[in-house]
Amino acid sequence: MAALFWNSDRRDLTPGTANIGTLRGVIANAIREIGFAQVNQGQLDVSGGKNGVFVSIAHFPTANRSFFEVVMASGESGDLTRSTRDEVVNKLRRLVFFD
């Protein structure tokens, strides 16, 4: 059975983060650190796979330097898909930017 889980949070770019492209680069490195392979940093999202789960992280502008950060995970196992989504969400919440 296929599974799809998602999460959304608000993301504000800090003064030291030049633009959303810079943030996507940080996110790509962060998910590589937790074992994601075939990480792609595109114009619209950052994506990659781990243990048969595909994850995409997209940003939708809401104001000048504010975005909805949406993490979507799809896979065959509900439990594995959910836990992988949670792992990515937790990693993103722990990102620290020094300005």
LUMDOSE-343987 format. One line per field, with one value per atom (N, C-alpha, C, O): residue number from 0; residue in one letter; chain; atom name; x, y, z. Coordinates in nm, 2 decimals, padded with zeros to 4 digits. Example, Ala and Ser with C-alpha at 12.3 -4.5 7.8 and 13.67 -1.06 7.14 Angstrom:
REM LUMDOSE-343987
i: [0 | 0 | 0 | 0 | 1 | 1 | 1 | 1]
aa: [A | A | A | A | S | S | S | S]
ch: [A | A | A | A | A | A | A | A]
at: [N | CA | C | O | N | CA | C | O]
c1: [01.32 | 01.23 | 01.32 | 01.42 | 01.28 | 01.37 | 01.29 | 01.34]
c2: [-00.57 | -00.45 | -00.33 | -00.33 | -00.22 | -00.11 | 00.00 | 00.11]
c3: [00.78 | 00.78 | 00.78 | 00.85 | 00.71 | 00.71 | 00.79 | 00.80]
END
This chain:
REM LUMDOSE-343987
i: [0 | 0 | 0 | 0 | 1 | 1 | 1 | 1 | 2 | 2 | 2 | 2 | 3 | 3 | 3 | 3 | 4 | 4 | 4 | 4 | 5 | 5 | 5 | 5 | 6 | 6 | 6 | 6 | 7 | 7 | 7 | 7 | 8 | 8 | 8 | 8 | 9 | 9 | 9 | 9 | 10 | 10 | 10 | 10 | 11 | 11 | 11 | 11 | 12 | 12 | 12 | 12 | 13 | 13 | 13 | 13 | 14 | 14 | 14 | 14 | 15 | 15 | 15 | 15 | 16 | 16 | 16 | 16 | 17 | 17 | 17 | 17 | 18 | 18 | 18 | 18 | 19 | 19 | 19 | 19 | 20 | 20 | 20 | 20 | 21 | 21 | 21 | 21 | 22 | 22 | 22 | 22 | 23 | 23 | 23 | 23 | 24 | 24 | 24 | 24 | 25 | 25 | 25 | 25 | 26 | 26 | 26 | 26 | 27 | 27 | 27 | 27 | 28 | 28 | 28 | 28 | 29 | 29 | 29 | 29 | 30 | 30 | 30 | 30 | 31 | 31 | 31 | 31 | 32 | 32 | 32 | 32 | 33 | 33 | 33 | 33 | 34 | 34 | 34 | 34 | 35 | 35 | 35 | 35 | 36 | 36 | 36 | 36 | 37 | 37 | 37 | 37 | 38 | 38 | 38 | 38 | 39 | 39 | 39 | 39 | 40 | 40 | 40 | 40 | 41 | 41 | 41 | 41 | 42 | 42 | 42 | 42 | 43 | 43 | 43 | 43 | 44 | 44 | 44 | 44 | 45 | 45 | 45 | 45 | 46 | 46 | 46 | 46 | 47 | 47 | 47 | 47 | 48 | 48 | 48 | 48 | 49 | 49 | 49 | 49 | 50 | 50 | 50 | 50 | 51 | 51 | 51 | 51 | 52 | 52 | 52 | 52 | 53 | 53 | 53 | 53 | 54 | 54 | 54 | 54 | 55 | 55 | 55 | 55 | 56 | 56 | 56 | 56 | 57 | 57 | 57 | 57 | 58 | 58 | 58 | 58 | 59 | 59 | 59 | 59 | 60 | 60 | 60 | 60 | 61 | 61 | 61 | 61 | 62 | 62 | 62 | 62 | 63 | 63 | 63 | 63 | 64 | 64 | 64 | 64 | 65 | 65 | 65 | 65 | 66 | 66 | 66 | 66 | 67 | 67 | 67 | 67 | 68 | 68 | 68 | 68 | 69 | 69 | 69 | 69 | 70 | 70 | 70 | 70 | 71 | 71 | 71 | 71 | 72 | 72 | 72 | 72 | 73 | 73 | 73 | 73 | 74 | 74 | 74 | 74 | 75 | 75 | 75 | 75 | 76 | 76 | 76 | 76 | 77 | 77 | 77 | 77 | 78 | 78 | 78 | 78 | 79 | 79 | 79 | 79 | 80 | 80 | 80 | 80 | 81 | 81 | 81 | 81 | 82 | 82 | 82 | 82 | 83 | 83 | 83 | 83 | 84 | 84 | 84 | 84 | 85 | 85 | 85 | 85 | 86 | 86 | 86 | 86 | 87 | 87 | 87 | 87 | 88 | 88 | 88 | 88 | 89 | 89 | 89 | 89 | 90 | 90 | 90 | 90 | 91 | 91 | 91 | 91 | 92 | 92 | 92 | 92 | 93 | 93 | 93 | 93 | 94 | 94 | 94 | 94 | 95 | 95 | 95 | 95 | 96 | 96 | 96 | 96 | 97 | 97 | 97 | 97 | 98 | 98 | 98 | 98]
aa: [M | M | M | M | A | A | A | A | A | A | A | A | L | L | L | L | F | F | F | F | W | W | W | W | N | N | N | N | S | S | S | S | D | D | D | D | R | R | R | R | R | R | R | R | D | D | D | D | L | L | L | L | T | T | T | T | P | P | P | P | G | G | G | G | T | T | T | T | A | A | A | A | N | N | N | N | I | I | I | I | G | G | G | G | T | T | T | T | L | L | L | L | R | R | R | R | G | G | G | G | V | V | V | V | I | I | I | I | A | A | A | A | N | N | N | N | A | A | A | A | I | I | I | I | R | R | R | R | E | E | E | E | I | I | I | I | G | G | G | G | F | F | F | F | A | A | A | A | Q | Q | Q | Q | V | V | V | V | N | N | N | N | Q | Q | Q | Q | G | G | G | G | Q | Q | Q | Q | L | L | L | L | D | D | D | D | V | V | V | V | S | S | S | S | G | G | G | G | G | G | G | G | K | K | K | K | N | N | N | N | G | G | G | G | V | V | V | V | F | F | F | F | V | V | V | V | S | S | S | S | I | I | I | I | A | A | A | A | H | H | H | H | F | F | F | F | P | P | P | P | T | T | T | T | A | A | A | A | N | N | N | N | R | R | R | R | S | S | S | S | F | F | F | F | F | F | F | F | E | E | E | E | V | V | V | V | V | V | V | V | M | M | M | M | A | A | A | A | S | S | S | S | G | G | G | G | E | E | E | E | S | S | S | S | G | G | G | G | D | D | D | D | L | L | L | L | T | T | T | T | R | R | R | R | S | S | S | S | T | T | T | T | R | R | R | R | D | D | D | D | E | E | E | E | V | V | V | V | V | V | V | V | N | N | N | N | K | K | K | K | L | L | L | L | R | R | R | R | R | R | R | R | L | L | L | L | V | V | V | V | F | F | F | F | F | F | F | F | D | D | D | D]
ch: [A | A | A | A | A | A | A | A | A | A | A | A | A | A | A | A | A | A | A | A | A | A | A | A | A | A | A | A | A | A | A | A | A | A | A | A | A | A | A | A | A | A | A | A | A | A | A | A | A | A | A | A | A | A | A | A | A | A | A | A | A | A | A | A | A | A | A | A | A | A | A | A | A | A | A | A | A | A | A | A | A | A | A | A | A | A | A | A | A | A | A | A | A | A | A | A | A | A | A | A | A | A | A | A | A | A | A | A | A | A | A | A | A | A | A | A | A | A | A | A | A | A | A | A | A | A | A | A | A | A | A | A | A | A | A | A | A | A | A | A | A | A | A | A | A | A | A | A | A | A | A | A | A | A | A | A | A | A | A | A | A | A | A | A | A | A | A | A | A | A | A | A | A | A | A | A | A | A | A | A | A | A | A | A | A | A | A | A | A | A | A | A | A | A | A | A | A | A | A | A | A | A | A | A | A | A | A | A | A | A | A | A | A | A | A | A | A | A | A | A | A | A | A | A | A | A | A | A | A | A | A | A | A | A | A | A | A | A | A | A | A | A | A | A | A | A | A | A | A | A | A | A | A | A | A | A | A | A | A | A | A | A | A | A | A | A | A | A | A | A | A | A | A | A | A | A | A | A | A | A | A | A | A | A | A | A | A | A | A | A | A | A | A | A | A | A | A | A | A | A | A | A | A | A | A | A | A | A | A | A | A | A | A | A | A | A | A | A | A | A | A | A | A | A | A | A | A | A | A | A | A | A | A | A | A | A | A | A | A | A | A | A | A | A | A | A | A | A | A | A | A | A | A | A | A | A | A | A | A | A | A | A | A | A | A | A | A | A | A | A | A | A | A | A | A | A | A | A | A | A | A | A | A | A | A | A | A | A | A | A | A | A | A | A | A | A]
at: [N | CA | C | O | N | CA | C | O | N | CA | C | O | N | CA | C | O | N | CA | C | O | N | CA | C | O | N | CA | C | O | N | CA | C | O | N | CA | C | O | N | CA | C | O | N | CA | C | O | N | CA | C | O | N | CA | C | O | N | CA | C | O | N | CA | C | O | N | CA | C | O | N | CA | C | O | N | CA | C | O | N | CA | C | O | N | CA | C | O | N | CA | C | O | N | CA | C | O | N | CA | C | O | N | CA | C | O | N | CA | C | O | N | CA | C | O | N | CA | C | O | N | CA | C | O | N | CA | C | O | N | CA | C | O | N | CA | C | O | N | CA | C | O | N | CA | C | O | N | CA | C | O | N | CA | C | O | N | CA | C | O | N | CA | C | O | N | CA | C | O | N | CA | C | O | N | CA | C | O | N | CA | C | O | N | CA | C | O | N | CA | C | O | N | CA | C | O | N | CA | C | O | N | CA | C | O | N | CA | C | O | N | CA | C | O | N | CA | C | O | N | CA | C | O | N | CA | C | O | N | CA | C | O | N | CA | C | O | N | CA | C | O | N | CA | C | O | N | CA | C | O | N | CA | C | O | N | CA | C | O | N | CA | C | O | N | CA | C | O | N | CA | C | O | N | CA | C | O | N | CA | C | O | N | CA | C | O | N | CA | C | O | N | CA | C | O | N | CA | C | O | N | CA | C | O | N | CA | C | O | N | CA | C | O | N | CA | C | O | N | CA | C | O | N | CA | C | O | N | CA | C | O | N | CA | C | O | N | CA | C | O | N | CA | C | O | N | CA | C | O | N | CA | C | O | N | CA | C | O | N | CA | C | O | N | CA | C | O | N | CA | C | O | N | CA | C | O | N | CA | C | O | N | CA | C | O | N | CA | C | O | N | CA | C | O | N | CA | C | O | N | CA | C | O | N | CA | C | O | N | CA | C | O | N | CA | C | O | N | CA | C | O | N | CA | C | O | N | CA | C | O | N | CA | C | O | N | CA | C | O | N | CA | C | O]
c1: [00.08 | 00.00 | 00.09 | 00.18 | 00.06 | 00.14 | 00.10 | -00.01 | 00.20 | 00.17 | 00.23 | 00.33 | 00.16 | 00.20 | 00.18 | 00.07 | 00.29 | 00.28 | 00.34 | 00.43 | 00.29 | 00.34 | 00.34 | 00.27 | 00.42 | 00.42 | 00.45 | 00.52 | 00.40 | 00.43 | 00.46 | 00.40 | 00.56 | 00.60 | 00.63 | 00.65 | 00.64 | 00.68 | 00.83 | 00.89 | 00.90 | 01.04 | 01.07 | 01.03 | 01.14 | 01.18 | 01.33 | 01.41 | 01.37 | 01.51 | 01.58 | 01.53 | 01.69 | 01.76 | 01.84 | 01.86 | 01.89 | 01.96 | 02.09 | 02.12 | 02.15 | 02.27 | 02.24 | 02.34 | 02.12 | 02.08 | 02.04 | 01.94 | 02.13 | 02.11 | 01.97 | 01.91 | 01.93 | 01.81 | 01.76 | 01.83 | 01.65 | 01.59 | 01.69 | 01.69 | 01.76 | 01.86 | 01.97 | 02.01 | 02.01 | 02.11 | 02.06 | 02.12 | 01.93 | 01.87 | 01.86 | 01.88 | 01.82 | 01.81 | 01.94 | 01.94 | 02.05 | 02.18 | 02.21 | 02.26 | 02.17 | 02.19 | 02.10 | 02.15 | 01.98 | 01.89 | 01.94 | 01.94 | 01.99 | 02.05 | 02.16 | 02.17 | 02.25 | 02.36 | 02.31 | 02.36 | 02.20 | 02.15 | 02.09 | 02.10 | 02.02 | 01.95 | 02.06 | 02.04 | 02.16 | 02.27 | 02.33 | 02.37 | 02.35 | 02.41 | 02.33 | 02.39 | 02.20 | 02.12 | 02.09 | 02.00 | 02.17 | 02.17 | 02.09 | 02.07 | 02.04 | 01.97 | 02.06 | 02.17 | 02.02 | 02.09 | 02.02 | 01.91 | 02.10 | 02.04 | 01.97 | 01.86 | 02.03 | 01.98 | 01.98 | 02.09 | 01.87 | 01.86 | 01.81 | 01.71 | 01.89 | 01.86 | 01.81 | 01.89 | 01.68 | 01.63 | 01.58 | 01.60 | 01.52 | 01.46 | 01.34 | 01.31 | 01.27 | 01.14 | 01.15 | 01.07 | 01.24 | 01.25 | 01.38 | 01.47 | 01.40 | 01.51 | 01.45 | 01.35 | 01.51 | 01.45 | 01.56 | 01.67 | 01.52 | 01.61 | 01.54 | 01.42 | 01.61 | 01.55 | 01.63 | 01.76 | 01.57 | 01.63 | 01.54 | 01.42 | 01.59 | 01.52 | 01.39 | 01.29 | 01.39 | 01.26 | 01.16 | 01.05 | 01.20 | 01.11 | 01.16 | 01.28 | 01.08 | 01.11 | 01.06 | 00.95 | 01.15 | 01.11 | 01.14 | 01.24 | 01.05 | 01.06 | 01.03 | 00.94 | 01.12 | 01.11 | 01.09 | 01.18 | 00.97 | 00.94 | 00.91 | 00.87 | 00.93 | 00.91 | 00.82 | 00.84 | 00.71 | 00.61 | 00.61 | 00.58 | 00.64 | 00.65 | 00.52 | 00.41 | 00.53 | 00.42 | 00.44 | 00.34 | 00.56 | 00.60 | 00.74 | 00.80 | 00.80 | 00.93 | 01.03 | 01.08 | 01.06 | 01.16 | 01.10 | 01.17 | 00.97 | 00.89 | 00.84 | 00.79 | 00.83 | 00.79 | 00.71 | 00.74 | 00.62 | 00.57 | 00.67 | 00.69 | 00.73 | 00.82 | 00.74 | 00.69 | 00.72 | 00.64 | 00.73 | 00.81 | 00.72 | 00.80 | 00.70 | 00.60 | 00.72 | 00.63 | 00.71 | 00.82 | 00.66 | 00.73 | 00.63 | 00.52 | 00.68 | 00.60 | 00.68 | 00.80 | 00.61 | 00.68 | 00.57 | 00.45 | 00.62 | 00.53 | 00.48 | 00.37 | 00.57 | 00.53 | 00.49 | 00.56 | 00.37 | 00.32 | 00.41 | 00.44 | 00.45 | 00.54 | 00.67 | 00.72 | 00.74 | 00.87 | 00.86 | 00.94 | 00.75 | 00.73 | 00.71 | 00.77 | 00.63 | 00.60 | 00.73 | 00.76 | 00.80 | 00.93 | 01.03 | 01.11 | 01.04 | 01.14 | 01.10 | 01.19 | 00.97 | 00.92 | 00.96 | 01.01 | 00.93 | 00.96 | 01.11 | 01.15 | 01.19 | 01.34 | 01.38 | 01.46 | 01.33 | 01.36 | 01.31 | 01.38 | 01.18 | 01.13 | 01.21 | 01.24 | 01.25 | 01.33 | 01.46 | 01.51 | 01.53 | 01.66 | 01.64 | 01.73 | 01.54 | 01.52 | 01.49 | 01.53 | 01.42 | 01.39 | 01.51 | 01.52 | 01.61 | 01.74 | 01.84 | 01.95 | 01.81 | 01.91 | 01.93 | 01.84 | 02.06 | 02.10 | 02.18 | 02.27 | 02.14 | 02.21 | 02.27 | 02.20 | 02.40 | 02.47 | 02.48 | 02.54 | 02.43 | 02.43 | 02.54 | 02.56]
c2: [-00.12 | 00.00 | 00.12 | 00.13 | 00.22 | 00.34 | 00.44 | 00.44 | 00.52 | 00.62 | 00.75 | 00.76 | 00.86 | 00.99 | 01.07 | 01.08 | 01.13 | 01.22 | 01.35 | 01.36 | 01.46 | 01.59 | 01.67 | 01.63 | 01.77 | 01.86 | 02.00 | 02.02 | 02.11 | 02.24 | 02.33 | 02.31 | 02.41 | 02.50 | 02.64 | 02.64 | 02.74 | 02.87 | 02.88 | 02.83 | 02.93 | 02.95 | 03.09 | 03.14 | 03.16 | 03.30 | 03.30 | 03.24 | 03.36 | 03.37 | 03.47 | 03.58 | 03.43 | 03.52 | 03.62 | 03.59 | 03.73 | 03.83 | 03.77 | 03.82 | 03.67 | 03.61 | 03.51 | 03.47 | 03.48 | 03.39 | 03.47 | 03.54 | 03.47 | 03.56 | 03.55 | 03.65 | 03.42 | 03.40 | 03.26 | 03.18 | 03.22 | 03.09 | 02.98 | 02.87 | 03.02 | 02.93 | 02.89 | 02.77 | 02.98 | 02.95 | 02.86 | 02.76 | 02.88 | 02.79 | 02.65 | 02.55 | 02.64 | 02.51 | 02.43 | 02.31 | 02.50 | 02.44 | 02.38 | 02.28 | 02.46 | 02.41 | 02.29 | 02.19 | 02.29 | 02.18 | 02.05 | 01.94 | 02.07 | 01.96 | 01.89 | 01.77 | 01.97 | 01.92 | 01.85 | 01.74 | 01.91 | 01.85 | 01.72 | 01.63 | 01.70 | 01.56 | 01.46 | 01.34 | 01.51 | 01.41 | 01.36 | 01.24 | 01.45 | 01.41 | 01.30 | 01.22 | 01.29 | 01.19 | 01.07 | 00.99 | 01.06 | 00.94 | 00.94 | 00.84 | 01.06 | 01.06 | 01.05 | 01.11 | 00.98 | 00.96 | 01.04 | 01.07 | 01.05 | 01.12 | 01.25 | 01.27 | 01.33 | 01.46 | 01.55 | 01.57 | 01.61 | 01.71 | 01.84 | 01.85 | 01.94 | 02.08 | 02.15 | 02.20 | 02.16 | 02.23 | 02.37 | 02.42 | 02.42 | 02.56 | 02.57 | 02.67 | 02.45 | 02.45 | 02.38 | 02.41 | 02.28 | 02.20 | 02.14 | 02.15 | 02.07 | 01.98 | 01.85 | 01.83 | 01.75 | 01.61 | 01.51 | 01.53 | 01.39 | 01.28 | 01.16 | 01.16 | 01.05 | 00.92 | 00.85 | 00.87 | 00.78 | 00.70 | 00.58 | 00.60 | 00.46 | 00.34 | 00.33 | 00.28 | 00.36 | 00.35 | 00.46 | 00.45 | 00.56 | 00.68 | 00.80 | 00.83 | 00.86 | 00.98 | 01.10 | 01.10 | 01.20 | 01.32 | 01.44 | 01.45 | 01.54 | 01.67 | 01.78 | 01.77 | 01.88 | 01.99 | 02.12 | 02.15 | 02.18 | 02.30 | 02.42 | 02.41 | 02.53 | 02.66 | 02.75 | 02.77 | 02.79 | 02.88 | 03.01 | 03.02 | 03.12 | 03.25 | 03.30 | 03.28 | 03.37 | 03.43 | 03.58 | 03.65 | 03.62 | 03.76 | 03.78 | 03.68 | 03.89 | 03.92 | 03.81 | 03.75 | 03.77 | 03.67 | 03.55 | 03.49 | 03.53 | 03.43 | 03.33 | 03.37 | 03.20 | 03.10 | 02.99 | 02.98 | 02.92 | 02.79 | 02.69 | 02.68 | 02.62 | 02.51 | 02.38 | 02.34 | 02.31 | 02.19 | 02.07 | 02.07 | 01.97 | 01.85 | 01.74 | 01.71 | 01.67 | 01.56 | 01.44 | 01.44 | 01.33 | 01.20 | 01.09 | 01.08 | 01.01 | 00.91 | 00.78 | 00.78 | 00.67 | 00.54 | 00.43 | 00.45 | 00.30 | 00.19 | 00.15 | 00.10 | 00.18 | 00.15 | 00.27 | 00.37 | 00.27 | 00.39 | 00.43 | 00.55 | 00.33 | 00.36 | 00.42 | 00.51 | 00.35 | 00.40 | 00.54 | 00.62 | 00.56 | 00.69 | 00.80 | 00.90 | 00.77 | 00.87 | 00.90 | 01.02 | 00.80 | 00.82 | 00.89 | 00.97 | 00.87 | 00.94 | 01.08 | 01.17 | 01.11 | 01.25 | 01.32 | 01.43 | 01.25 | 01.31 | 01.34 | 01.44 | 01.25 | 01.27 | 01.39 | 01.47 | 01.41 | 01.53 | 01.66 | 01.76 | 01.66 | 01.77 | 01.81 | 01.93 | 01.71 | 01.74 | 01.79 | 01.88 | 01.74 | 01.79 | 01.94 | 02.02 | 01.97 | 02.11 | 02.20 | 02.32 | 02.16 | 02.24 | 02.27 | 02.37 | 02.19 | 02.20 | 02.28 | 02.31 | 02.33 | 02.41 | 02.54 | 02.60 | 02.58 | 02.70 | 02.79 | 02.74 | 02.91 | 03.01 | 03.12 | 03.18 | 03.14 | 03.25 | 03.36 | 03.36 | 03.48 | 03.60 | 03.69 | 03.80]
c3: [00.00 | 00.00 | 00.00 | 00.08 | -00.08 | -00.09 | 00.02 | 00.07 | 00.06 | 00.17 | 00.13 | 00.05 | 00.17 | 00.15 | 00.28 | 00.33 | 00.33 | 00.45 | 00.42 | 00.34 | 00.48 | 00.46 | 00.59 | 00.68 | 00.59 | 00.70 | 00.65 | 00.54 | 00.71 | 00.67 | 00.79 | 00.90 | 00.78 | 00.88 | 00.81 | 00.69 | 00.89 | 00.84 | 00.85 | 00.95 | 00.74 | 00.74 | 00.71 | 00.60 | 00.79 | 00.77 | 00.74 | 00.81 | 00.63 | 00.60 | 00.69 | 00.71 | 00.75 | 00.84 | 00.76 | 00.64 | 00.82 | 00.74 | 00.68 | 00.57 | 00.73 | 00.68 | 00.56 | 00.50 | 00.54 | 00.43 | 00.31 | 00.31 | 00.21 | 00.09 | 00.03 | 00.00 | 00.00 | -00.07 | -00.05 | 00.01 | -00.11 | -00.10 | -00.16 | -00.12 | -00.27 | -00.33 | -00.23 | -00.23 | -00.15 | -00.05 | 00.06 | 00.10 | 00.10 | 00.19 | 00.13 | 00.20 | 00.01 | -00.06 | -00.05 | -00.04 | -00.07 | -00.06 | 00.07 | 00.09 | 00.18 | 00.31 | 00.34 | 00.40 | 00.29 | 00.31 | 00.24 | 00.29 | 00.11 | 00.04 | 00.12 | 00.13 | 00.17 | 00.26 | 00.38 | 00.42 | 00.44 | 00.57 | 00.54 | 00.63 | 00.43 | 00.41 | 00.37 | 00.39 | 00.30 | 00.27 | 00.40 | 00.41 | 00.50 | 00.63 | 00.70 | 00.78 | 00.67 | 00.74 | 00.65 | 00.67 | 00.54 | 00.46 | 00.33 | 00.27 | 00.29 | 00.16 | 00.04 | 00.05 | -00.06 | -00.18 | -00.30 | -00.28 | -00.40 | -00.52 | -00.49 | -00.54 | -00.41 | -00.37 | -00.48 | -00.54 | -00.51 | -00.62 | -00.56 | -00.50 | -00.59 | -00.55 | -00.68 | -00.76 | -00.70 | -00.81 | -00.79 | -00.68 | -00.89 | -00.88 | -00.79 | -00.73 | -00.78 | -00.70 | -00.57 | -00.48 | -00.56 | -00.44 | -00.42 | -00.51 | -00.31 | -00.28 | -00.26 | -00.19 | -00.32 | -00.31 | -00.30 | -00.33 | -00.25 | -00.24 | -00.19 | -00.16 | -00.19 | -00.14 | -00.03 | -00.03 | 00.05 | 00.15 | 00.19 | 00.22 | 00.18 | 00.22 | 00.15 | 00.21 | 00.02 | -00.06 | -00.04 | -00.08 | 00.04 | 00.06 | -00.02 | 00.00 | -00.10 | -00.17 | -00.09 | -00.05 | -00.07 | 00.00 | -00.08 | -00.15 | -00.08 | -00.15 | -00.05 | 00.03 | -00.05 | 00.04 | -00.05 | -00.12 | -00.04 | -00.13 | -00.04 | 00.07 | -00.10 | -00.03 | -00.11 | -00.23 | -00.05 | -00.11 | -00.04 | 00.08 | -00.12 | -00.06 | 00.00 | -00.06 | 00.12 | 00.18 | 00.20 | 00.21 | 00.22 | 00.24 | 00.19 | 00.13 | 00.21 | 00.16 | 00.18 | 00.08 | 00.30 | 00.33 | 00.41 | 00.49 | 00.40 | 00.47 | 00.37 | 00.26 | 00.41 | 00.32 | 00.40 | 00.52 | 00.34 | 00.39 | 00.34 | 00.22 | 00.43 | 00.40 | 00.41 | 00.52 | 00.30 | 00.29 | 00.26 | 00.17 | 00.35 | 00.34 | 00.30 | 00.38 | 00.19 | 00.15 | 00.13 | 00.08 | 00.18 | 00.18 | 00.12 | 00.16 | 00.03 | -00.03 | -00.03 | -00.05 | 00.00 | 00.00 | 00.01 | 00.00 | 00.01 | 00.02 | 00.16 | 00.18 | 00.26 | 00.40 | 00.47 | 00.48 | 00.53 | 00.61 | 00.72 | 00.74 | 00.80 | 00.92 | 00.87 | 00.93 | 00.78 | 00.73 | 00.66 | 00.68 | 00.59 | 00.52 | 00.62 | 00.62 | 00.72 | 00.83 | 00.91 | 00.93 | 00.95 | 01.03 | 00.95 | 01.00 | 00.82 | 00.73 | 00.72 | 00.73 | 00.70 | 00.70 | 00.83 | 00.83 | 00.94 | 01.07 | 01.09 | 01.15 | 01.04 | 01.05 | 00.98 | 01.03 | 00.86 | 00.78 | 00.84 | 00.86 | 00.89 | 00.96 | 01.08 | 01.10 | 01.16 | 01.28 | 01.24 | 01.31 | 01.14 | 01.09 | 01.05 | 01.08 | 00.97 | 00.93 | 01.04 | 01.04 | 01.14 | 01.26 | 01.34 | 01.41 | 01.33 | 01.41 | 01.33 | 01.39 | 01.21 | 01.14 | 01.21 | 01.25 | 01.22 | 01.29 | 01.19 | 01.13 | 01.18 | 01.09 | 01.17 | 01.26 | 01.15 | 01.23 | 01.13 | 01.02 | 01.18 | 01.09 | 01.14 | 01.08]
END
